[in-house]
Amino acid sequence: MENRGNFGSKLAIILATAGSAIGLGNIWRFPFTTGQNGGAAFIVIYFACVLLLGIPGMISEFIVGRRAQTNAARAYASLGRKEWRFVGYLGILTSTIILGFYAVVAGWCLQYLLAAIAGQLNGDTQYIVNYFQEFSSDPVKPCLWGVAFVFITHFVIAQGVNKGIERVSKLLMPLLLILLMILVVASCMLPGAVAGIEFLLKPDFSKVNGDVILEALGQAFFSLSLGTACLCTYASYFNRDTNLLKSATQIALLDSAIAILAGLMIFPAAFSVGVQPDSGPSLIFITLPNVFQQAFSGMPLNGYILSCLFYALLVFAALTSTISMHEIGTAFFHEEINLPRKRAAWILTVVCSAIAVFCSLSAGAYDLQLFGMPLMDFCDFLTAKIMLPVGGFLTSIIMGWLVDRKMVQDEFTNQGTIRESFFRAYIFSIRYIVPCCILMIFLHQFGVI
Ligand code: TRP
């Protein structure tokens, strides 16, 4: 078999994996979920989820992947029992579904980027609302953009781990940070921005209930790319001397920092023009274009420029994430059925494009429903609320209870070359805290407790 490739440096590891983690989940889902769940109190709970469940979960997937240096299914099987490969299969299936509907939203961002550049997002509030409704209910256009996004992802993946994933991450992640900083500064300098900053930083725990905690956990999983063997696949390209604890912590902090910055970009601007930020998924397609225009009219950095920067930011963030979802399946088909990498990538591209088309149609043009939900919402529900937690739960049970503890310790400490002071905390968390929390939240979700 040809050389699998490895990320070339520590920086490449961090940027590629952070690229997977940082995506629409941070810049689109986090702000509106925060808006709907009470602002700062939600963020506090979210942070707790990241620290208590997220980082140990990430380390577990890192251990599985880096140890085996192979695709997710074989990596899980190699832990000891053949049946564990089903955890890998589940991850591959989950990430394929996610890529399908994620590409739809990413496609909207791409279309909005071009519309922003062409100056088509100028107009009054009603115009922007109509623009979105017209676009999203068109049967053809959004499908084409979604499929286009899958194809762009395909093109990067086909170039391989180093020339594709690594190179694109190294280019896009710094750019993303720069764009975000410009937007945050512009937004926080608006008159009346303080109300937005307060909303984000002043916790009001009276709004917290079981549902809020469930949302926070789901968001943490989704944002850290946990539970789908995505991190396991990326870790199979890590070096043997990569410090897994340190990398997981750095990536989790970076991911959370970007989410907060996204909030600092959106809420101050929204509050400054008197818009409530709880409008749900359409926040970035209806509320924000309006906000940018109103808030920044007549300024040197005007609505036009900021809209272009904003949608470019979304497209970059989305692309580094779709790449990671695509890679899970591509690595699997490439290594398990011995297809050349490019052909393996085509399998995923075709399947995900089909899912994207159906999801896209269900989001506007046609009434495609499953279990009483539009197909797109159903895919989101099925993955974020069921498949990701199940994947995370099974991984924690395998790593905490079923595999040889010495093996886990050796991987955690890189064969004893790193201090093991945190190992006990990790094991405790992965044995008790992670599975119990996931289970409780899962049961709560279905009304059992
Ligand atoms: N974490 C990404 C985001 O926040 C989405 C993502 C990428 C993902 N890869 C994943 C989510 C794998 C779940 C599983 O947008």
Residues whose N, C-alpha, C, O or C-beta is under 5 A from the ligand:
A	BS01	LIG	S20 A21 I22 G23 L24 G25 N26 F221 F222 S223 L224 S225 L226 T228 C230 S321 S324 M325
